[in-house]
Amino acid sequence: MEVKISKWGNSQGVRLPLNIIRQMGIENFETVKLNIKVDKEGTLTLKKISPKVQYADYFKNFDLKEWEDQQKALGGFENRAAGTVEHELF
């Protein structure tokens, strides 16, 4: 596919056609970053950068009440705030 380099503010830009964006697996292109590499022959490679997962992301859907209810139903719930329950080894 042939594209044109155009002036874009104080820089130069290449517009990527939507079908190329979709082939890269990019849905929301406003929030995606790309890694750009140029090899010795002048071949340009674009690679989508995977967003880094933040520790808090693992718990964003965590529901403490639901977890406590599940633990009680399984018979393994301990209320550590109340102190030791029984048979703890220290």
LINGITA-V337321 format. One record per residue. N is the residue number from 0. PSI is psi as a letter, one per 20 degrees, with the letter a starting at -180 (none if undefined). NEAR is the number of other ideal C-beta (glycine too) atoms within 12 Angstrom. Layout:
[[N/PSI/NEAR] [N/PSI/NEAR]]
This chain:
[[0/p/10] [1/p/7] [2/r/14] [3/q/13] [4/p/12] [5/q/11] [6/p/10] [7/n/11] [8/c/7] [9/j/6] [10/a/9] [11/q/12] [12/q/13] [13/p/19] [14/p/16] [15/p/22] [16/q/15] [17/h/12] [18/h/10] [19/g/18] [20/g/19] [21/h/15] [22/h/14] [23/i/20] [24/k/15] [25/p/23] [26/g/13] [27/n/12] [28/i/18] [29/i/8] [30/j/11] [31/p/20] [32/q/16] [33/q/21] [34/p/14] [35/p/15] [36/q/13] [37/p/11] [38/a/9] [39/h/6] [40/i/8] [41/j/8] [42/p/10] [43/p/16] [44/p/14] [45/p/22] [46/p/15] [47/p/23] [48/p/14] [49/p/12] [50/q/12] [51/p/9] [52/p/10] [53/q/9] [54/g/8] [55/h/10] [56/h/11] [57/h/9] [58/j/12] [59/h/10] [60/j/10] [61/p/13] [62/o/11] [63/g/12] [64/g/10] [65/g/12] [66/g/16] [67/g/17] [68/g/12] [69/g/15] [70/g/16] [71/g/14] [72/h/11] [73/i/11] [74/j/8] [75/j/12] [76/p/16] [77/p/17] [78/n/12] [79/h/11] [80/h/7] [81/j/9] [82/a/9] [83/q/12] [84/f/12] [85/q/8] [86/k/7] [87/q/9] [88/p/5] [89/none/4]]
